[in-house]
Amino acid sequence: MSIPSKYRDETVRYLRRDVMIKFAEMADAAAKEGVRLIIRSATRNFDSQKQIWENKWKGLTILEDGSKASDIKDEFLRAKKILLYSSMPGTSRHHWGTDVDINSFENSWFAGGEGARLYAWMESNASQYGFCQVYGPINSFRKHGYQEEKWHWSYLPIAQRIQEEAAKK
């Protein structure tokens, strides 16, 4: 379903209906406490994810650390660098219609002020609505995978089922 404008930035975006209902409940609860949740990215088709990947590959989009992937001549190393934060087309959780990116695409935004309040609210409350941050910090509990994305939240009741089905194939 189309995400109502009160829950997203200017771009029309889509989520599964049941995910959108739970996100709206969560966003409305957050708003009552002065926290505004805005969806900046949601469901992506293959072509959308391909464009994100190719823009990073060609150096048109600056990577999260401020570098350009196109400066890395070894293609294997270039791909690994992009994979720190971005999925290859066909493998993104955003394809499922269960995942959202909220408010900012920079972890540093969540470190202070409005971002820190929002992140603290999400850490304390998102699970009550079925959402979790799937890409947390790399540490002794999670040693591999994508780097932390404080903006990326997944609706687990459906995402977990999809992930389990994909693992069977």
C-alpha positions, 0 to 999 in steps of 0.5 A: 500500500502507499505510505500516507504522506504524514509518515514519509518524506516527499517521495511516494513509497510503499509497504505491505499493508500489515507493516504499514498499519503497525508502523502507523501505530508506532509513529503515532505513539512516538508523536505523542512523546514528541518524536517524529518518525519519517520513512525515507526508504521502504519497499524497493524493487530490483531496479531501485536497488540496482540503481543504488548499487550502480551509483555507488559502484560508479562513484556517483554516490559517496559512500558512508565513510565519505569515499568513492567506491570508484576509486577502488580499482580492484572490483572485488574490493570495491564490491566488498566496500559497497557491501558494508552498507548496501545489498546487491540487487535481489538480496535487499530486505527492502524487497520484502516490503517489511523494512524501512529507513527512518529520518536519516541515513547517517549514524552520526545524526542519531548520536545527538539531539533529535536523532538521539531522542528518536533512537532512544525511543525506538530502542525502548519501544519499537519491539512493542510494535514488532520492529527491530534494528536488524543491523546493529553494531559489529561486536562479539555477538555479531561479528560479520555482515552489514555495518550498523544502520541506526535508521534501518528497522524491520517488521519481524513478524513477517520478515522473519518468516520470509527469511526462514523461507529463503533459507530453505531454498 
